[in-house]
Amino acid sequence: MSKVSALKVSSAALFGALAAALTMAKAITTIPFPILPYLKFELAELPVFIAFLALGPRVGLASALIYWMVLTPIGEFTPLGPAMKFTAVTSTLIGMWLGLRIQQLMGLRGGGIGALIVCGVFGAIIRVLVMTFFNYLVLAVLLPEWLVFANALLNRAGFHVSTAWEALLLVLSFTAVFNVLHTLLSLVPSYIIVGALTAVRSIPSYFIKRSNKSRMAKN
């Protein structure tokens, strides 16, 4: 195994384990979504996003896989809870990679913030689509009693519906909003951290390198 491959493998393990550790420290690393408090903004996604931006999609996805493997035996509502976290993170990373690839193929100007916006939009779209389907399966097929609980939370927040389908639609809508916000809250700090490390420590960044390539190709 080359030094580069060894670095990527060890980095994936490190970032994945750090993500799992942050999840376990949920008392100080999570913020409940006000309307549906069982949805939580988690700092645990940051290491995986940093791995993606700094070292590339393979390392980012490997970090997410290790995150899921570590969390499954010890996480909440296992195995469903860790599986949903894994699906949310990986769908976002796939969307970000797709956005970056499209930008490169089209030769769009930007790099930096421009590439970040493209990646964020595609990441949020893919995450919302995948997680809406996943949550529909859970709430309407696998565990419909969770929909009753979610509806009770909606009523407490002042949102009243008359049918189960209306409740399901409202829950999925608020969950979509949550996932868009979570994409933003995970991507922007990760980008700032990677950018700072790249500038101060001269650490190579996959994202910044690829973004600059698309800008140079256009010029």
Beta strands, then each sheet from edge to edge (+ up, - down):
strand 1: 30-32
strand 2: 40-42
sheet 1: 1+ 2-
end
